[in-house]
């Protein structure tokens, strides 16, 4: 993926959502970006009036690894997919396949004690950023609510 950031739409915004806001000089040129966490008071006319002054970082390898996942493969010459694993306990391991070009995430649950030939895919869909990723992991009970 060439661009690491995108401009959020109002439907993307929810309390706890991580984004960056631009600081501008007197000529309205962006001087730097500050990381913030969205709260109810942030939804103002300024957010709507100056959408180019807000951005969200796409989910990347560093974000996934920061939550305890280990990179196990991927990123070949013509491949934009990384594979990660996370062992929750001695019984289960979670495997993620993330396609950066399409923001497509697949989450699989592997039983480490028994092999069962069943469809073990827990999620197959689009995840664009770390905030959405954390919500999904909580919903799937992969990680605790303390993330």
N, C-alpha and C positions, 0 to 999 in steps of 0.2 A: 504494500500500500504506500503510495507516494506521500499523501498528506496524513499527518499524524493527528490532525484536529478537524472537528466539524462544528458548525453553528447549530446549537440546539433549537428545537421547535418547542412550542409551549406544551405539547403533549409529552415531551421528554422530561419535563420538570416535575420533581416531587421532593418532599422534604428529605434531606440527607444526601441529595444528589451532588456529586463533585463536579465543579466546573472552574474555569479561569476567567477573570475579568481583566480588561485592559486598563492601564493607566495611560492618560493622554496628556500631551503638553498643550500650550495655548493655541497651537495651530491644529489641534485635533489629530496629531500623529501619535500612534501608539508607541509608548516608551518602554513598557514592560508588562508582564502578566502576573497576576496574583491569584493563587489558588484559594478557592472558597468552597463552602458547603451550603447548598441551597436551603433557605428557610422561607417561611410563608411571606415575610416582609420583602423578599427579593423580587417578587413578581410586581414590578412597577412599570410605569410607562417608559422609563429609561431602558429597561430590558427589551421592550418591544421596539422602541424608537431607534436604538443603536445595536442591532443584532450582531454586527461585525465586531463589537467590543466584548463579546462573550464567546467562549469556545469550550469544547469538551474534547479530551484526548481519547482517541480510539483505544480499545483494549489492546495491550501488547504483551509480549513475553515477560517483561519485568513485572507488570501488574499481576499476571497469573502466578508467577513465582513468589511474589510478595505474600501470597495467601497460603504458601506451603506446598504448592505443586512443584514437581521436579520435571524438568525438560528431559524427555526420553528419546526424541527423534523428530525428524522432519526437516524442512527448509532445504530441500535439495535444489539443484540449479533451476529447474522449472517448477518448483513446488512451493507454494505459499502456505503450506499447512505445517503447524507444529503439533507435536503430541506431548502430553504431560500426564503424570500420574500422581496420585495422592493416596496414601494408605491411612485410612481412618483408624483402623485397628488391625488386629491379626486376622480378622475374618474377611474384610472387604477392602478392595482397592478401586479407586475411581480413575478412569482414563478419559482425558479430554483430547479432542481433535479440534483445533481452531484454524479456520481458513481466513487469513487476513484480508484477502481480496474481496470477500463477500461478507465478512463479519459473521461467518457461520460457525456455530459451536455444536459439537456432538459430545454428550456426556454418557459414559458407559459405566456400569457397576459390575465389577468382577468378583465373584465368590472365590476366595483363596483356598477354601477347604473342599469344595465340591465343584465338579464341572457339570454344568447343565446346558444342554443345547437349546437355549431359549433366547429370545430377543431381550438383551439386557440394556438396551438404549433407554436412558432416562429422559434425555432431552435432545432435540434436533431442531435448531432454530437460529435466529439472529440475536446476537449480543454485541452491542457496539462499544460499551465502556465498562470500567471497573464497577461503577455503581450498579448497573444492571446485572453484572456478573455476581456481585455479592448477594443481591436479592435472590437470584436464581439458586445459588449455593445454599442459602438459608431455606428456601422452599423445598429443595431436594434433600435437606437434612445432611448435606455433605460436611458443612462447617457449622460451628455453633453461632449463636446470635451475637457473640462478642466480637465479630470481625468488623 
